[in-house]
Amino acid sequence: MISFPGSKRTFLPYTFFFTAFLFFNTLFNGSTKTNNLLHLAILFFLFHVIVNKTAAHALRTNLALLRGLLIIAAFLFYFTLSNLWSADPGNITATLTHSLYILFYITMTAMVLSSPDRKRILGLIILGFTIVFTWLLLSNFQVILHRGPVTEHNPTAENVIDLSGLACIALILSISLYQETKNKLLFPCMGLFIFFILLTQSRGPFLSLIIAYFIGKGLPGLNRKNIAIALAIIILSAIFIETTELGTLIRLRAEEAYTQSFLRFSIWKHSLELFSRHYLIGNGFSYQLHFINYSGEHIHTAHSLYIGTLLKGGIIGGGLLLSLLLYALTIALKTPKQEYHCGAILMIFSMLFYTTQGMFVIGNPQEFWYLFWFPVGYALSSSPLSSPDSSVIRRR
């Protein structure tokens, strides 16, 4: 994994600007001023790698990260080229620019999360999410409760499903950081994220979180303590659902799930029919659905990243996406002392989350950078506990 021995006691401008970007991107997702921090981080990163032979050597010799970046680059540049057979070939320049940003983002994410400052950086990310979700609860509580898009002055994502997904990412990071630091200040943050996830009544992110956690951490042993905890959770959940307004809404949402599942299946069936007409290379990057389902809704996305990828990039694009995800997950699962490294949980959550989310993942920094690309960067980073400099880190 990555080790940067020359950077322990040296101020690195790219790290400062990139950390600032990670923090402010939780607050002002997609803001031009926030994105300027990313531009500065990239410039300083290039300068650092050029002038610092130690950092350049560490990057060159990290074969796991380089292989990952090559697979990601193949995915990004294939879909960049797919603009040529889409309805808007002129979009190729913008897609290429976004692809380069994403490559730098993943590289720098892997590097800063491999550094001794990893815990501080994760703490700042969690702080950013804590601020934005506190603001949303104060300013948009009723809107979120009724699953409407949040108001225009909201600085982050508008869709409640994406917001719930971001809260899941924040919760996973909080649990992981608490396991490392035992800092009880993280408890209120965890409580906030859990409450927000429940408030959105979004079953997809919630189920993805539960499944990802149990797969990533392993099922708990069947003993009296765990059985008692499980029964207590079931009883408290039943009381909550039967006695509170939020619980009633969650029950109604569960009852709606049956109907909505058929709506989604109708979209997927239509999408796969279109895919079969251009199954090898797809319809190109800018392709969108123009479909009215049997409930009268106008549908523009496939409501699944995987089916959307097949529509845009065909079997080749789908294979590249699958290679990207499986490689990152494999690297995360191989990380020693998995209980302190949540890369696998993040990856599993992201893969499950995008089963029913259809927005594509190449573009300027938006919510999908934290929902999709951040887990990839985290998975490709090395745990400080397994790095050659772990003794220095523990002393700090």
N, C-alpha and C positions, 0 to 999 in steps of 0.2 A: 504494500500500500504506500501512500504518499508520505514522505517525511521532508520537512524543510528546515534543516538544522540551522541554516543561516538567518532565519527570520524570527528567532525567539525573542531577542531583545532589541530588534530594529523596527523603527516605525516604517510601515509600508503604506504609502499613499493609496495604492489600489485596494488594500484591505479596508482602509478607513472609508473610502467612498463606496465600496461594494457593501460593506456592513450597513452604511447609512441607507443605501438603496434597498437592502433587504428589510430594514426597519420601516422606512417610509412607504415601501410598496405594500405593506400590510394596511397602511392608513389611507393612502391616496392611489388606489390601484389604477394604473394606466395614465396617471398625470404626467404631462410633459416635463414639468420641473423635476419630478421624481425620476423620470427616465434619463434626464441629463446626468444624474448621479451615476447611472449605469454607463453612460458614454465616457465619463471621466474615469471610472474604474477600469474600463477596457483600455483606454489610452495608457494609464499608469501601469496596468498589468503587462501590456506589450513592452513598455520601457523596462519594467522590472525583469522580465524574462530575458530581454536582450542584454542587459548590463550585468545581471547577476548569474554567474556561471553555475553556482550551486543550485539555484532554483531551476534553471534550464535543464541541468543534468537530472535533477529529481523528476522533472516532468517527462523528460525523454525516456527515463528508465522505468517509469511506472507503466508497465505493459497492460495491466488490468484497466487503468483509466484510458490509455491510448486506444485499446481495442474498443472500449465503450464509445469513445468519441468518434471513432471511425464508423461504427455502426449507426450512431446518431446522425453523423454527417451524411451517410448514404441515404438514410430516411429523409432528412431535410432537403437534400439537393435533388433527390428523385421527385419530390413533390414540387420543388421549385421548377424543375424542367417540365412538370406536368402542366404548367401554365400554357405551354406551347400548344397543347391540344385541347385547351379549354376555351370558353367563350371570351376570355379576356387575356390574350397572350401578353399584353403590356404589363400585366401585374407581376411578371417574373422578376423585375428589379426589386420591388417591395418585398416579395417573398424571399429573395436571396438575402436582402438586408436583415430581415427578421431571423432568418436561419443562422446567419453569422452571430447575431446578438445572442441567440439561444445557445450556440456552441460555447461562446465566451462565458455566458451565465453558468452553464453546467460545469465548465472547467474551474471557474472561480469558486463556485459553491463547493465543489469537491476539495479545493485547496484550503479555503477558510475553515471548513468543517474538519479538516485534518490538522489544524494548527492548535497551539496551546490556548488560543482565544475562543475555542469552539463553544464552551459553556456560556461565555459572555454573549456571544453572537446569538445563540439559541435563546438566551434570556431576553435579548432585545427584540427578537422576532415575537416571542410570547407576549412581551410588553406591548408591542404594536397591536397584536390581535386583541389583547385585553382592552386597550383604549378604544379600538374601533367597535368592538361588540358592546362595550358599555355605552358608547354613544348611540348605537343603533337601538338598544333597549330603551334609552331615554327618549329618543326622537321618533322611533318608528315601531313602538311596541305593538300597537293595535294593527298596524299594517302587516307586520310579520306574522302576528297571530292569525290573521285571515289570509295569509299566503299571497298577498299582493306584492308587486314590485315596490321596493322601497323608494322614497322620495328622491327627486333629482339632485338635491344638495347632499345626498349621501355620498361619501367619498370613495366607497369601495363597490363591490359587485351589487347589482340590483336584484338578480334572481335569488329567491330564498333557498333554492336547492344548492346553488353555488355557495351561498353564505353558510349554509349548513355544512357543506364539504370543507370550507375553510376552517370552520369551528372544529371539525374533526381533526384536521391537520394540526391545529393549535393544541388540541387536547392530547394527541399522540406525542407531540414534542414536549408538552408539559409533564406528562407521566414519565417519559424517558429522562428528562432533566432532573426530575425529583428523585428518580432511582439513583442518579449519579451524585446529587448534591445533598439530598435529604432536607432541602430548603422548604420549610412549611409555608412560606409566602406563596408558593405555587398552588396551594390548596384553593384559595379563593378564585384563582384563574381557572383551575379545573372545574370548579362549581359553576362559574360563569359560562364556560364553553358547553358543559353538559346541559345547562338550562336553555341556552340558545338553540342547541341541537333539537331539544324537545319542543321548544317554542315553534320552530319552523314546521314541525310535523312532517318532515321529509323522511320517508321510510328508506329511500335508497341509500343516502349517506349513512344513516343510523345502522342499517343492516350491514353495509360495507365495513363500517367501523368495527362492529362486533365480530364479524367473520375474520377480518384482518388481524384483530388482536388475538383471537384464539389460534389462528393458524400460525401467526408470527411468534407467539409466546408459548404455544402448546396448551392443550386442555389441562385444567387443574386436576389433581388426583381426587378420586372419589372417596372422601372420608367424611366423618361426622361434621367437622367444621365447615367444609365446603358445601355439604348438603344443607346445613342449617343456614348458611349465607344465601344459598340459592332460593330456599323456601322464603326467607325473609324478604328478598328482593321481589319475588313473585307476589307475596301478600301485600307489600307496600305499593307495588305497581298497580295491583288490582284496586286497592283503596284510593290511590291517586286518580285512576281513570274514572272510577265511579263517583267521586265526590268533588271533583274540580272541573272548572270550565275548560281548562287546557286538556284535561284527561278526556272529557267528552269530545272535544274536537279531534283528539288523537284517535278515539274509537271510530268517529265518523270517517276520518281519513282512511282508516284500515278497511272500512266497509266500501269506500270508493275504489280501493285498490283493485278489486276484482274487475270492475268496469273499465278502469283506466288501462289495465294490463291488455285488454282486448284492443283498445285504441292503439297502444304501442305495437302490438303484434301486427295490426293492419298496416302501420307505417313500415315496419320491417319487411313484411311480405311484399309491399309495393317497391321498396328499395332494392330488395334482392332480385326482383323481376327486372328492374332497370340495370342492375349490376350485370345480369346475365347477358345483356346486349353488348357490353364492352368489358368483358370479364378479365382480360389480360392486363391492360394499362389503365382502365377506368375512364372517367369522363373529364379528368383534369381538376386542378386545384380549386378553381372558382365555381365548380358545379354545385348547384343547390336544388333541393327538391321543390317542385311546384305541385303540391298534392293537397286535395281536400278530402279528409277522411270522413267516415260515415256520421261523425258528430258535427260536421260542418266547419271544423277547424282548418285553417290554412297552415300547412306544414312546410317548413323550409329546411329542416335538418332531419337526419335519420334517427335522432334520439338514441344513438349509440355510436360512440367513437369508432368502434370496430367496423360496423356496417357502413358508416360514413367514409371510413378510410377505403373500404372496398369500392364504394361508389366513385370516389375521387381518383384513387390510384390503382384499382384493380387488384389482381392476385399479387402482383409485384409489390405494390404499396402495402397491402395487408401483411405480406411476408416480412417486409422491412420493419413494420411496426411490431410484429410479434417477436422478431429477433431482438429489437431494442429492449422490449419489456422483459423478455426472458433472460437476456444477458445481465441487465441491471439487477433483477431479482436474484439471479444466481450469485452474483458478487455480494449482494447484501446478506444472503443466507450463509455465505462462507465466512463472514466477519466473525472473529473470535468474540467470546463473551457477549453473546447476542442480547442478554438482558440489559446491557447498557447501550445498545446500538439499535435504533428503531428503524433503520433503513428498510428492512424486509417488511415491517408492518406498514410503513408509508407506501411502499411499492404495491403491496397487496391491496391496500385501501384504494389507491389510485386506479389500479386495474379494475377493481370491482365497481368503483364509483362511475367510471366511464363506460360501463356496460350499458347504462341507460341514459347517458348524457352524450349529446351529439355534436356539441361545438368542437370545431377542429382546433388543433394545438400548435399551429404555426401562426405567429402574429406578434404584434407589439405586446409589451408586458400588460397582462390582464390577469383575471383570477386564475386562468388555467396555468399560469407560470408557477403558482404555488400548489395548485392541485395536481399538476402533471410533471412539470420539469423539475421542480424542487425535490420531490421524492427521488427522481432519477439521479440528480446531483448528490443527494444525501447517500443513496445506495452506493454510488461510485466513490464516496469519500472513505477514508480509513478511520477506524476508531482510534482515538488517542490512547486508549488502554492497550492497544495492540501494536503501537508504533515503537520504533527504536528509542524515541524520546519520552517514553511513558514515565520513566523515573523522574525526569525533570518536571513533567506535568503534575505528578502526584505531590511533589514537594511544594509546588505552587498551590 
